[in-house]
Amino acid sequence: MEKLTFYTNPRSRGRIVRWMLEETGAAYDTAIMNYGGNIKSPEYLPINPMGKVPAIKHCGTVVTEVIGICAYLADQFPDQQLAPMVDSPQRGSYYRWLFFAAGPLEMAMTATSYNWDINETNVQAVGCGYISDTVNTLELALNKSPFCALLI
Ligand SMILES: N[C@@H](CCC(=O)N[C@@H](CS)C(=O)NCC(=O)O)C(=O)O
């Protein structure tokens, strides 16, 4: 089987994927992509036309997006039991919180970092709502269990 290649930069969301890769126990090569350098190169853009990391290449398939990569790896290495069974109701919670992380949580973190103006004129269209909506929702889930992706 082709060895997995992990494209990343140490100061990036790639750290989340590296943690997941270590959980799988899979052997992988790491390709460090430099900001303002080879990350926008003709060699890398066919891997991710966004010119961003992280990305992985596994058995000829490229996967980008942190949450997509983590979900893919959980499915590819089922012996590690990193995701609920496909036919389990827990799979619903797993999807819910994975997509919550990729959607509202990611947006709320960026909005906070860059002081985006979320107010009464746009909040209904903004996927994370007010920052407090996202934070309170996550807090409610984590008050029930330290592992919200496994909540029913
Ligand atoms: N939605 C993407 C975000 C990827 C992203 O923005 N990566 C940043 C580092 S954390 C990047 O590669 N920036 C380099 C650039 O845009 O030049 C994901 O979840 O993987």
Ligand as a Chemical Component Dictionary entry (heavy atoms), coordinates in Angstrom:
data_LIG
# 
_chem_comp.id                   LIG 
_chem_comp.type                 NON-POLYMER 
_chem_comp.pdbx_formal_charge   0 
_chem_comp.three_letter_code    LIG 
# 
loop_
_chem_comp_atom.comp_id 
_chem_comp_atom.atom_id 
_chem_comp_atom.alt_atom_id 
_chem_comp_atom.type_symbol 
_chem_comp_atom.charge 
_chem_comp_atom.model_Cartn_x 
_chem_comp_atom.model_Cartn_y 
_chem_comp_atom.model_Cartn_z 
_chem_comp_atom.pdbx_ordinal 
LIG N1  N1  N 0 -10.665 25.120 5.784 1  
LIG C1  C1  C 0 -9.279  24.712 5.797 2  
LIG C2  C2  C 0 -8.408  25.848 6.292 3  
LIG C3  C3  C 0 -6.983  25.657 5.837 4  
LIG C4  C4  C 0 -6.144  26.895 6.135 5  
LIG O1  O1  O 0 -6.643  28.028 6.154 6  
LIG N2  N2  N 0 -4.839  26.662 6.320 7  
LIG C5  C5  C 0 -3.919  27.754 6.573 8  
LIG C6  C6  C 0 -3.022  27.392 7.758 9  
LIG S1  S1  S 0 -3.944  26.983 9.226 10 
LIG C7  C7  C 0 -2.994  27.922 5.371 11 
LIG O2  O2  O 0 -2.562  26.943 4.800 12 
LIG N3  N3  N 0 -2.653  29.172 5.014 13 
LIG C8  C8  C 0 -1.659  29.437 4.008 14 
LIG C9  C9  C 0 -2.096  30.388 2.947 15 
LIG O3  O3  O 0 -3.304  30.665 2.824 16 
LIG O4  O4  O 0 -1.223  30.845 2.217 17 
LIG C10 C10 C 0 -9.131  23.452 6.648 18 
LIG O5  O5  O 0 -9.984  23.191 7.494 19 
LIG O6  O6  O 0 -8.184  22.685 6.441 20 
# 
loop_
_chem_comp_bond.comp_id 
_chem_comp_bond.atom_id_1 
_chem_comp_bond.atom_id_2 
_chem_comp_bond.value_order 
_chem_comp_bond.pdbx_ordinal 
LIG N1  C1  SING 1  
LIG C1  C2  SING 2  
LIG C1  C10 SING 3  
LIG C2  C3  SING 4  
LIG C3  C4  SING 5  
LIG C4  O1  DOUB 6  
LIG C4  N2  SING 7  
LIG N2  C5  SING 8  
LIG C5  C6  SING 9  
LIG C5  C7  SING 10 
LIG C6  S1  SING 11 
LIG C7  O2  DOUB 12 
LIG C7  N3  SING 13 
LIG N3  C8  SING 14 
LIG C8  C9  SING 15 
LIG C9  O3  DOUB 16 
LIG C9  O4  SING 17 
LIG C10 O5  DOUB 18 
LIG C10 O6  SING 19 
# 
